[in-house]
């Protein structure tokens, strides 16, 4: 079996204080901010689609705004004023967050405070965080938040008043963040990521001069980006192959999607199902087949719904809801792992004999 390029689908890192130099290092290896910790995802679910995460950055040496971006800056500088300062969460910023919650995808936290800092005060945040505030007169119409490293800045979140949508204020605050980075002689601007299987975040590519992280600790010009060389493609190929083999053997089965797979990485004790996709073979009882990209192996298990695990009860608001066809509505855990193997033949021998 060919060795996968994509190891460890999900990683998390938390430290009560992350020095600017350390933030630079993590950003350069494809990590990004997720509430009050750093995360590294190969895959995530947005709406009903499994997508590979493609981290991007903008080298700031000799950076020049395109004509269209310069036009946004010139127009909005005439209409609005702005300030850049350390983060200070206010009721108005919370109001803008509530306006925008409907457009966020995936897990949406209930407040701006939790989205930026989890359960901690921004005074206790591990990050050195600043904000851009855009005003029409005295009215706050947009804001964005970014972290400062020694040689880089990382954009976290942008919000704007829905009544001002025609002014491209989300792009404008990103441009102001870049301008801050240029004046501070930073080397890189990190706007987060785009997705391999969705155009949802492609607006970030408008910044120009984009590099992407190829998953092997190399940053390449975005012109070299190839959509077929990512974890979602590799994973789907494995499941289509398994599906074909099940059909040939006339074994009834169904695809299920597990949007809670990252829990297996938060609690690394081999309890929760760690694969984004699971095939259920309708035996008696049902057997579940996974392909594990981390280990490059197949797994056959008996599963059950995880109803009483204390972590789930304490953190249910972080899990989100994914009410789409074939999506699990609950977290599942292993009742018994029957087989872990590199051989497809062994998988089907077990299913046939069970």
C-alpha positions as CSV (number, residue, x, y, z in Angstrom):
1,X,0.0,0.0,0.0
2,X,1.3,3.4,-0.9
3,X,2.3,5.7,2.0
4,X,0.0,8.7,2.4
5,X,1.4,12.2,2.3
6,X,-1.1,13.3,4.9
7,X,-0.3,12.3,8.5
8,X,-2.3,13.3,11.6
9,X,-5.6,14.7,10.4
10,X,-6.0,17.0,13.4
11,X,-3.5,18.5,15.9
12,X,-4.1,21.0,18.7
13,X,-1.6,23.0,20.7
14,X,-2.3,25.1,23.8
15,X,0.1,27.2,25.9
16,X,-0.9,29.9,28.4
17,X,1.6,32.1,26.7
18,X,2.7,31.9,23.0
19,X,5.8,34.0,22.4
20,X,5.7,35.9,19.0
21,X,8.7,33.9,17.7
22,X,6.9,30.7,18.5
23,X,3.7,31.9,16.8
24,X,5.8,32.5,13.7
25,X,7.1,29.0,13.8
26,X,3.7,27.4,14.1
27,X,2.2,29.6,11.4
28,X,5.1,28.6,9.1
29,X,4.2,24.9,9.6
30,X,0.6,25.3,8.6
31,X,-1.1,25.9,12.0
32,X,-3.7,28.6,12.6
33,X,-5.6,30.1,15.5
34,X,-8.8,28.3,16.7
35,X,-10.3,30.2,19.6
36,X,-7.6,30.3,22.4
37,X,-5.4,27.5,20.9
38,X,-3.6,26.7,17.7
39,X,-4.9,24.0,15.4
40,X,-3.7,22.1,12.4
41,X,-6.4,20.4,10.3
42,X,-6.0,18.4,7.1
43,X,-9.7,17.9,6.7
44,X,-12.9,19.6,8.0
45,X,-16.6,19.5,7.2
46,X,-18.3,22.7,6.0
47,X,-22.0,22.3,5.4
48,X,-22.4,18.9,3.8
49,X,-19.0,18.7,2.2
50,X,-15.6,17.2,3.3
51,X,-12.8,19.6,2.3
52,X,-9.0,19.7,2.6
53,X,-7.6,22.7,4.4
54,X,-5.0,24.6,2.3
55,X,-3.1,27.1,4.4
56,X,-2.1,30.3,2.6
57,X,0.1,33.3,3.3
58,X,1.2,36.5,1.6
59,X,5.0,37.4,1.5
60,X,5.2,41.1,2.3
61,X,8.6,41.8,0.8
62,X,8.0,44.2,-2.2
63,X,4.2,43.7,-1.8
64,X,2.1,45.9,-4.0
65,X,-1.7,46.2,-4.0
66,X,-3.5,45.4,-7.3
67,X,-5.4,48.2,-9.0
68,X,-8.7,46.8,-7.8
69,X,-7.5,46.5,-4.2
70,X,-6.0,50.0,-4.4
71,X,-9.4,51.3,-5.6
72,X,-11.1,49.8,-2.5
73,X,-8.5,51.4,-0.2
74,X,-8.8,54.8,-1.9
75,X,-12.6,54.8,-1.9
76,X,-13.0,53.6,1.7
77,X,-10.3,55.9,3.1
78,X,-12.4,58.8,1.8
79,X,-15.6,57.5,3.3
80,X,-14.4,56.0,6.6
81,X,-11.8,56.4,9.3
82,X,-10.1,53.6,11.1
83,X,-7.9,52.8,14.1
84,X,-5.7,49.9,15.0
85,X,-5.2,49.0,18.7
86,X,-5.0,46.1,21.1
87,X,-8.2,44.1,21.3
88,X,-11.1,45.5,23.4
89,X,-14.3,43.6,23.1
90,X,-17.4,45.9,23.3
91,X,-21.1,45.4,23.0
92,X,-21.1,46.9,19.5
93,X,-18.5,44.3,18.4
94,X,-20.6,41.5,19.9
95,X,-23.6,42.9,18.0
96,X,-21.6,42.7,14.7
97,X,-20.7,39.1,15.6
98,X,-24.3,38.2,16.2
99,X,-25.2,39.8,12.8
100,X,-22.6,37.6,11.1
101,X,-23.1,34.3,12.9
102,X,-25.5,33.1,10.2
103,X,-22.8,33.2,7.5
104,X,-20.2,31.3,9.4
105,X,-19.8,27.6,8.6
106,X,-19.0,24.6,10.8
107,X,-19.0,25.1,14.5
108,X,-20.2,28.6,15.5
109,X,-19.5,29.7,19.0
110,X,-22.2,31.8,20.8
111,X,-20.2,35.0,21.3
112,X,-17.3,37.0,20.0
113,X,-15.5,36.5,23.3
114,X,-15.6,32.7,23.0
115,X,-14.8,32.8,19.3
116,X,-11.6,34.7,20.0
117,X,-10.5,33.6,23.5
118,X,-12.6,30.6,24.5
119,X,-13.5,30.8,28.2
120,X,-10.6,33.1,29.0
121,X,-10.4,36.9,29.1
122,X,-8.5,38.6,26.4
123,X,-6.2,39.8,29.1
124,X,-5.2,36.2,29.7
125,X,-5.0,35.3,26.0
126,X,-1.9,33.3,24.9
127,X,-1.7,35.7,21.9
128,X,-0.7,39.3,21.3
129,X,-3.9,40.4,19.5
130,X,-4.8,43.7,17.8
131,X,-7.9,44.9,16.1
132,X,-8.9,47.1,13.2
133,X,-11.9,49.3,13.8
134,X,-13.6,51.1,10.9
135,X,-16.0,54.0,11.6
136,X,-18.5,56.1,9.7
137,X,-18.4,59.1,12.0
138,X,-18.7,57.7,15.5
139,X,-20.5,54.5,14.3
140,X,-18.4,51.3,14.2
141,X,-19.2,49.7,10.9
142,X,-16.5,47.0,10.7
143,X,-13.8,45.4,12.7
144,X,-11.2,42.6,12.4
145,X,-8.8,40.9,14.7
146,X,-5.3,39.7,14.1
147,X,-2.3,38.2,16.0
148,X,1.2,39.6,15.9
149,X,4.3,37.5,15.7
150,X,7.9,38.5,15.5
151,X,8.0,38.4,11.7
152,X,4.4,37.8,10.8
153,X,0.8,38.7,11.5
154,X,-2.2,36.3,11.3
155,X,-5.7,37.4,10.4
156,X,-8.3,35.8,12.7
157,X,-11.8,37.2,12.1
158,X,-13.5,40.0,10.2
159,X,-16.9,41.5,10.9
160,X,-18.9,44.3,9.3
161,X,-22.4,45.9,9.5
162,X,-24.7,44.2,7.0
163,X,-26.0,47.7,5.9
164,X,-22.5,48.4,4.5
165,X,-22.0,45.3,2.5
166,X,-21.4,47.1,-0.8
167,X,-18.2,48.7,0.5
168,X,-16.2,45.4,0.7
169,X,-15.4,46.1,4.3
170,X,-14.2,42.5,4.9
171,X,-11.5,43.0,2.2
172,X,-10.8,46.5,3.4
173,X,-9.9,45.4,6.9
174,X,-7.7,42.7,5.5
175,X,-5.9,45.3,3.4
176,X,-5.5,47.5,6.5
177,X,-4.0,44.5,8.4
178,X,-1.5,44.1,5.5
179,X,-0.7,47.8,5.7
180,X,0.0,47.4,9.4
181,X,2.3,44.5,8.6
182,X,4.2,46.5,6.0
183,X,4.7,49.4,8.3
184,X,5.9,47.0,11.1
185,X,8.4,45.4,8.7
186,X,6.7,42.0,9.0
187,X,7.7,39.3,6.5
188,X,4.4,37.4,6.1
189,X,0.6,38.0,6.3
190,X,-1.4,34.8,7.1
191,X,-5.1,35.1,6.1
192,X,-5.9,31.5,7.3
193,X,-6.8,29.0,4.6
194,X,-8.8,28.2,1.5
195,X,-10.5,24.9,0.8
196,X,-9.6,22.3,-1.8
197,X,-13.2,21.3,-2.5
198,X,-15.1,24.6,-2.0
199,X,-14.7,28.2,-3.2
200,X,-16.1,29.5,0.2
201,X,-12.9,31.3,1.2
202,X,-11.4,32.1,-2.2
203,X,-12.0,35.8,-1.6
204,X,-8.7,35.6,0.4
205,X,-6.9,34.9,-2.9
206,X,-7.7,38.5,-4.0
207,X,-4.8,39.7,-1.7
208,X,-2.4,38.5,-4.5
209,X,1.1,37.1,-4.3
210,X,-0.3,34.0,-2.5
211,X,1.8,31.1,-1.3
212,X,0.2,27.8,-0.2
213,X,1.5,25.2,2.3
214,X,1.7,21.9,0.5
215,X,1.3,19.7,3.6
216,X,5.0,18.8,3.7
217,X,6.4,22.0,5.2
218,X,7.0,23.7,1.9
219,X,5.4,27.0,0.8
220,X,4.9,27.2,-2.9
221,X,3.4,29.8,-5.3
222,X,-0.3,29.4,-5.6
223,X,0.1,29.0,-9.3
224,X,1.5,25.5,-8.6
225,X,-1.6,24.4,-6.6
226,X,-3.1,21.2,-7.9
227,X,-6.6,20.3,-6.6
228,X,-6.2,16.5,-6.9
229,X,-3.2,16.2,-4.5
230,X,-5.0,16.6,-1.2
231,X,-6.3,14.5,1.6
232,X,-10.0,14.7,0.7
233,X,-9.2,13.3,-2.8
234,X,-7.1,10.5,-1.4
235,X,-9.7,9.6,1.2
236,X,-12.6,9.6,-1.2
237,X,-10.6,7.4,-3.6
238,X,-10.2,4.8,-0.8
239,X,-13.9,4.8,0.0
240,X,-15.0,4.6,-3.6
241,X,-12.7,1.6,-4.0
242,X,-14.2,0.0,-0.9
243,X,-17.7,0.7,-2.2
244,X,-16.9,-1.0,-5.5
245,X,-15.6,-4.1,-3.7
246,X,-18.6,-4.3,-1.5
247,X,-20.9,-4.1,-4.5
248,X,-19.0,-6.8,-6.3
249,X,-19.4,-9.0,-3.3
250,X,-23.1,-8.1,-3.0
251,X,-22.7,-6.9,0.6
252,X,-25.3,-4.2,1.4
253,X,-23.7,-1.0,2.8
254,X,-24.2,2.7,3.4
255,X,-21.9,5.7,3.6
256,X,-22.0,7.7,6.8
257,X,-20.2,11.0,7.5
258,X,-18.7,11.7,10.9
259,X,-18.3,15.5,11.4
260,X,-17.1,14.8,15.0
261,X,-14.0,12.9,14.0
262,X,-11.7,15.6,15.5
263,X,-12.8,14.6,19.0
264,X,-10.6,11.5,18.6
265,X,-7.7,13.8,18.5
266,X,-8.8,16.1,21.3
267,X,-9.1,13.0,23.6
268,X,-6.4,10.7,22.4
269,X,-7.5,7.5,24.2
270,X,-8.8,5.5,21.2
271,X,-12.5,6.0,22.3
272,X,-14.1,8.1,19.6
273,X,-14.4,7.2,15.9
274,X,-11.4,8.9,14.2
275,X,-12.5,8.8,10.5
276,X,-14.5,11.4,8.7
277,X,-16.2,8.7,6.6
278,X,-17.4,5.3,7.7
279,X,-19.0,2.5,5.7
280,X,-21.7,0.6,7.5
281,X,-22.1,-3.1,6.3
282,X,-25.5,-4.3,7.2
283,X,-24.7,-7.6,8.9
284,X,-26.2,-8.6,12.2
285,X,-24.8,-6.6,14.0
286,X,-23.6,-4.0,11.5
287,X,-19.9,-3.8,10.9
288,X,-18.2,-0.5,10.2
289,X,-15.3,0.0,7.9
290,X,-12.9,2.9,8.0
291,X,-9.8,3.9,6.1
292,X,-7.4,5.6,8.5
293,X,-5.2,8.2,6.6
294,X,-3.0,8.6,9.7
295,X,-2.0,5.0,9.8
296,X,-2.7,4.0,6.2
297,X,-4.8,1.1,7.2
298,X,-8.3,-0.3,7.2
299,X,-10.3,-0.7,10.4
300,X,-13.4,-2.9,11.0
301,X,-15.3,-2.2,14.2
302,X,-18.5,-2.5,16.1
303,X,-19.7,1.0,17.1
304,X,-22.1,2.6,19.5
305,X,-23.4,6.1,20.2
306,X,-21.4,7.9,22.9
307,X,-24.1,9.1,25.2
308,X,-22.6,9.6,28.6
309,X,-19.0,10.7,28.1
310,X,-18.3,13.7,30.4
311,X,-16.3,15.6,27.8
312,X,-19.3,15.5,25.4
313,X,-21.7,16.8,28.0
314,X,-19.4,19.6,29.1
315,X,-18.5,20.7,25.5
316,X,-21.7,20.1,23.5
317,X,-21.9,23.7,22.5
318,X,-18.6,23.4,20.7
319,X,-19.7,20.4,18.6
320,X,-22.2,22.1,16.3
321,X,-25.0,20.4,14.4
322,X,-24.8,18.8,11.0
323,X,-28.4,17.8,9.9
324,X,-27.7,16.6,6.4
325,X,-28.5,13.2,4.9
326,X,-26.1,10.4,6.0
327,X,-24.5,12.6,8.6
328,X,-24.2,11.3,12.1
329,X,-26.2,13.4,14.5
330,X,-24.3,12.1,17.5
331,X,-20.7,11.2,18.5
332,X,-19.9,7.6,18.1
333,X,-17.3,5.5,19.9
334,X,-15.7,2.1,19.4
335,X,-17.5,-0.8,21.1
336,X,-15.0,-3.2,19.8
337,X,-12.2,-3.0,17.1
338,X,-12.2,-6.3,15.3
339,X,-9.5,-5.8,12.7
340,X,-6.8,-3.3,11.8
341,X,-5.0,-4.2,8.5
342,X,-3.4,-3.1,5.3
343,X,-5.1,-5.8,3.4
344,X,-8.5,-5.2,1.7
345,X,-8.8,-9.0,1.3
346,X,-8.6,-9.5,5.1
347,X,-11.4,-6.9,5.6
348,X,-13.8,-8.8,3.4
349,X,-12.8,-12.2,4.8
350,X,-13.8,-10.9,8.2
351,X,-17.1,-9.4,7.0
352,X,-17.9,-12.7,5.2
353,X,-17.3,-14.8,8.2
354,X,-18.9,-12.6,10.8
